[in-house]
Amino acid sequence: MPRTTRPLTEIEVRNAKPKDKAYKLTDGGGLFLEVLPTGGKSWRFRYRFAGQEKRLVFGLWPDISLKDARDRRANARKLLARDIDPGEARKAARIRVKVEGETFEAVTREWLAKFKPNWTEGYANDTIKRFEQNLFPWLGARPIAEMTAPELLTAVQRVEARGAIESAHRITQLAGQVFRYAIATGRAQRDISGDLKGAIPPAKEKHHASVTDPKEVTELLRAIDTYKGSLATYCALRLAPLVFVRPGELRHAEWAEIDMDKEEWRIAAEKMKMREQHIVPLSRQALGILREIHPLTGSGRYVFPSERTGARPMSENTVNAALRRLGYSREQMTGHGFRSLASTLLNELGFNRDWIERQLAHAERNSIRAAYNYAEYLPERREMMQAWADYLDGLKSGTKVVAICGEVDKKRA
């Protein structure tokens, strides 16, 4: 029985078998699938322009899915409605790719150049590396307007195959930002990354290892006091629980940011993950550690410089390596874990959650408010940070310290 004219189904496309001669399966609206004797299946679009019948090749199945082919048909028909020949428009686009460099890599690097000034150096480097290692080798030379979801999925699945599920999702998100930029600047018509939704398994929720039980925290603090490595690392280890900033913020701390008289550390917006200035009130204990290391590193830029050169901060692995030397595995404690430690115990001790969140420099959903809230709750946070330092001292010394809403009550254990 000959097939009646109606839209194709995915099953029909998949099950179409080659014959002695090429034959067509019509989807309607000028779109048809040509099945070749060799087994290849080619999407084609038949249309009339200026009184002449013309054909446009969309590409081979399964690289071009049924949905992709229909999207291309819709785009072609929009051009026809504007009295534009889709075939000539494609030729012009290909010429622009050669002349203007409208490839995926060229548009991505343009996007990177535009937004890189708004990112931290570490984030910018990580983002560029993700593209250069995972997408450019396979997709960089492709005209961005002609890229398909299966192409992007194939590249992302190489990352998935390494077991890096979280990275696969992150790369897909970054590619989506590039496609949306390309749409806004007239180099692409749709964001194909959205078609990958559900194609990559969800990543397991990642938690930074941390001790949070007061008894375990006591053991950790006492272990840190026994550290026998360099003075810079020793001081960084002792300061980390008192300020609980992100590891990158701690190792990039600069003497110019620290005001001993005002008892605060002001971290510039460009160094913060959320791109807003952050104030860290310094307790007496934190100031004592900074005064201890100042004679060693105070003449340079960084509070905790690299052991090899003072022109760079200490390595990102220094604090974690020190914790391993103290006997803590990566499943027990990490440099980032000092934030979880502080967040958990400060909440349990009864401090205002807004104070804690502001001190952790977590994201502010209201972008207008975020631009002005770096000093929010500062008097309360000063009180909290001193109470927190006293609480940690109490744990180490065996003094029971109960801190509720900034009030500290000490009782001998």
HELIX and SHEET records of a PDB file:
HELIX    1   1 GLU A   10  ASN A   15  1                                   6    
HELIX    2   2 LEU A   66  ALA A   81  1                                  16    
HELIX    3   3 PRO A   86  GLU A  100  1                                  15    
HELIX    4   4 PHE A  104  PHE A  115  1                                  12    
HELIX    5   5 LYS A  116  ASN A  118  5                                   3    
HELIX    6   6 GLU A  121  ASN A  134  1                                  14    
HELIX    7   7 PHE A  136  LEU A  139  1                                   4    
HELIX    8   8 ILE A  144  GLU A  146  5                                   3    
HELIX    9   9 ALA A  149  ALA A  161  1                                  13    
HELIX   10  10 ILE A  165  ALA A  184  1                                  20    
HELIX   11  11 ILE A  192  LEU A  196  5                                   5    
HELIX   12  12 PRO A  214  ASP A  225  1                                  12    
HELIX   13  13 LEU A  231  VAL A  243  1                                  13    
HELIX   14  14 PRO A  247  ARG A  251  1                                   5    
HELIX   15  15 TRP A  255  GLU A  257  5                                   3    
HELIX   16  16 ALA A  269  LYS A  271  5                                   3    
HELIX   17  17 ARG A  284  THR A  297  1                                  14    
HELIX   18  18 THR A  318  ARG A  325  1                                   8    
HELIX   19  19 GLY A  337  GLU A  348  1                                  12    
HELIX   20  20 ARG A  353  GLN A  359  1                                   7    
HELIX   21  21 SER A  367  ALA A  370  1                                   4    
HELIX   22  22 LEU A  378  SER A  397  1                                  20    
SHEET    1   A 4 TYR A  23  GLY A  28  0                                        
SHEET    2   A 4 LEU A  31  VAL A  35 -1                                        
SHEET    3   A 4 LYS A  41  PHE A  49 -1                                        
SHEET    4   A 4 GLN A  52  TRP A  61 -1                                        
SHEET    1   B 3 ILE A 258  ASP A 259  0                                        
SHEET    2   B 3 GLU A 264  ILE A 267 -1                                        
SHEET    3   B 3 HIS A 278  PRO A 281 -1                                        
SHEET    1   C 2 THR A 399  ILE A 404  0                                        
SHEET    2   C 2 GLU A 407  ARG A 412 -1                                        
END                                                                             
